Amino acid sequence: MQEDIIQFASKHSILILVWLLLFVFVIINFIKIVFSQVNRITHDEVIRLINKKNSVVIDIRSNDEYCKGHIIGALNFPAEDFKKNNFSMLKKYKLRHVILVCVNDHHSQKLAAFLNTSGFTKVSVLKGGLNSWNNQHLPLVRNK
């Protein structure tokens, strides 16, 4: 049995290397999620926070994407504005619960971590982004 494994590994070293890299990648992502200070919340929690806690939803997609459909009451603040360090408009929401939304939650997680370090007290991310919202057939507002 052990000889078969060694023989397989020697013949398929690239396959073994790729498998190990994927395994390490999965473990690193899992560790990032577990130890992240960013709170990922479901669409049900977003709705509850909007209705009960006067939370503010910030859609970080481009203006064109935002106009095609966004969560009711969401503010559009494209990710590019964060990159320019121009988020003074958001400072008035520092003490409110801020929920960041993007297409699939990858970009919003990075920006949520940035807002946490910038003094925002409560920052969350819609888990799965607008893809998750759409999959649940929740309403979107479309601008013309």
N, C-alpha and C positions, 0 to 999 in steps of 0.2 A: 504494500500500500504506500509506504513512504517513498519507495523507489519510483512509483508511478507519479507521485506529486512532484518529485524532483525532476523527473524526466519531462513532465508537462511544463513545469516552470522554465526549464532550460530551453524548450522548444518555442515557448510562447512568452518570452520575456516582455515584449511590448504590451501584450494583453494584460499581464500581471501588473506592469507599471501603471497602465491606464486605470485599472481597477483600484490600485492603491491610491492613486491621485484622487479619484472620485470618492473613495471612502474618506480620505482626509478632508476633502472639500465639504462633504456632508457633515462630518463631525464639527468642523470649524463653524459652519452655518448654524448648527444646532446650539453650539456654545454661545455664539453671538446672540441668538434669539433668547436663550435662557437668561443670560446676564445683561441683556439690554435694558436700559432705563426707559425705553420707549414702550408705552403701553399699546398693544394692538387690540382693538375692540371690534366686536361684530356689528353688523348692521342694526340688530335689535338694540344694542347698547347705544349706538349713535342716535337712533330715534328717541330713546329714553333721555339721553343727555340733552338733546335739542329741546325736547318738550318740558322737561322737569328742571334742568339745571342752567338754562339759558346759555348753552354752549354755542360757540361759533365754529362753523365749518369753513375751512379754507381749502379751496380746490387749487392745486398747484400745477395743473395742466396748462397748456397754452390757451390763449384767448379763443382761438378757433375751436379747439376741443371743448372748452367750457361752453361755448355758444351752442354746440351740437347737443349738449345735455349735461345738466349738473343737478346736484341735490338742492332741493328747495331751500332758499335762504343762504346758500353757500356763496362766499366771497371768492373772487378769482384773484389769485396772487401767484403768477407763474414762477416756476422754479428758477428761471433765469434771473429774476429780481433778487432772489436769495443769494445767488452766486455773485451778484454785483454788490452784496452787502447793503441792499437798499430795502430794508424791511421796517422802516420807521412807521409806516401805516399800521403795522401790526402791533406796535408797542402799546396801543390803547387796550389791547386784549390780553395783556400780560397776566392779569389776575383772574381771567375767565378760563374756562376749560376750552382749549383749542383742539379741534379735530382736523387733521390733515388728510386730504384725499388726493390720490392720483389714479392712474389706470389700474395698477396691480399692487400697490403699496411699497414697492422698492424705493422709489425716489422719496416718498413721503417719510419713510423711516429715517433716512439720512438727514432730512431737514428737521424732523422732530428732535433728533439728537442734538442738532445745532441749536434749536430753540431752547432746549433744556439747559444747555450751557450758556445761553444768552439771558437767562433769568426768568423764562416763562415757567410758571409753577405747575401747570397741568396741561400736558400735551399728549395726545393720543393719535393713533393712526387707524383708519378704517382697514381692517384685516381683509386682504384680497382686493382692496381698492374698489373703483367703480365697476370692475368686472364682477365682483361679488354682489354689489348692489343690483346690477342688471340681472344677474342670475336668479335673484330673488323676486324679480319683476316689481321692484319698488319704483316709485314715481321719480321722474326727472323733469326738470324745466328746460325747455328749449327756447333759445333766443333766435329771433329772425333777423 
